[in-house]
Amino acid sequence: MIAGLFPGQGSHTRDARERVALVVPGLLSECEALVGEDPFARAGESTRFAQPAIFCASVAGWEAHGADVRPVALAGHSLGELSALVAAGALDRRAGLRLAVRRGELMDAACSGREEGMLALLGATDEQVSRIARSHGLALANENAPGQVVLAGPTARLRAAAAQAREEHTRAITLDVAGAFHSPAMAPAVEPFRAELDAVEWDTPAIPVISGTSARPFRDVRAELAEAIVAPVRWRAVMLALAALGADTFVDFGPGEVLARLVKRNLSDARVLDLAAAGAADGATTPDEDAGAAADAREVSGVA
């Protein structure tokens, strides 16, 4: 059985805008109107632009290929939860776009004037991660896969944590983000975003959507999406929950391969279906398992 995945910030690709313009041109026009300019042109500059751009690209991916599969469940990494809920029919894509735009604005504002960021630790044990985080007063932001976690907090503390990790022969990668996402630093964004969520009409999802914070199907969408801004993304637990529902094949509907690359890191026997390259009937493929720093950085970059 198949599960659908929707990525967060850091999955942007050069051809993302082209895909949106081709598949959902009306959504692109509305996105540009809400943002005030083309967010794709500045997606690498700020979460304010990246979030609506990635949301649109993920919705385009679903519109292009969603009918080719019958997923048993869906899940989104951080921002990707909005795309997943749109795909599941819990809200329409225009409402989802408005939420993505506002979420990006609020999180960008929460970052303003703060010297904070995120640090990926690769190959560390859970005990080591907890110890380093406690030692430097950092928050656990993402649990992406066994041996792949992300910490968030002030940049000076992150530098000290990275130095300690390297002394302990653990790889540490500073992520190219402007804030400490999924940590208490994002608290100013929670209540304003909750108000935006309360203004939306929600329907029961036609397909179960697994929450990134609880690793179970959404129960209270408004509350869980608001809390997710300051809560860690438990992607490792999400993947296990999807497998428990019977999923053994996964489709990444977003731009890039951020989540596709994480599939086998979490579920060694799972398959990744590349609909764009192979077509729904051609079977499964496995993304390039490049273990270099560039590939690792891509895999841990879906953080907001």
Number of C-alpha atoms within 10 A of each C-alpha: 15 22 26 26 28 34 34 27 28 26 24 27 16 11 12 21 23 14 18 25 16 12 18 18 16 12 19 25 14 14 24 15 11 16 18 9 13 18 25 26 13 14 20 17 14 19 27 23 24 25 30 32 30 32 33 30 34 31 29 27 24 25 16 18 16 18 10 13 17 12 20 16 25 26 31 27 29 29 26 28 25 28 36 33 29 21 24 21 16 21 20 17 19 15 18 24 25 19 21 26 23 21 26 25 20 20 28 19 17 19 22 11 8 15 13 20 22 30 27 28 23 23 17 20 15 13 9 15 22 15 12 18 20 13 13 17 16 23 24 24 27 32 22 27 22 15 17 24 26 29 29 28 27 19 18 13 18 25 16 13 24 21 15 16 19 12 10 11 12 18 17 24 18 17 20 14 21 18 29 29 33 28 22 17 21 21 18 16 23 21 13 15 22 17 12 16 20 13 10 15 10 16 13 14 17 12 18 22 28 26 28 29 23 18 20 16 20 20 13 8 19 18 14 17 23 21 19 23 27 22 24 24 28 22 27 22 21 26 27 15 19 27 19 10 15 14 20 17 21 27 26 26 30 30 28 22 21 28 30 26 22 23 26 19 19 19 15 8 10 17 21 23 26 21 22 11 9 12 13 16 10 11 13 18 15 14 17 10 12 10 8 8 13 10 15 19 18 17 23 28 23 22 26 27
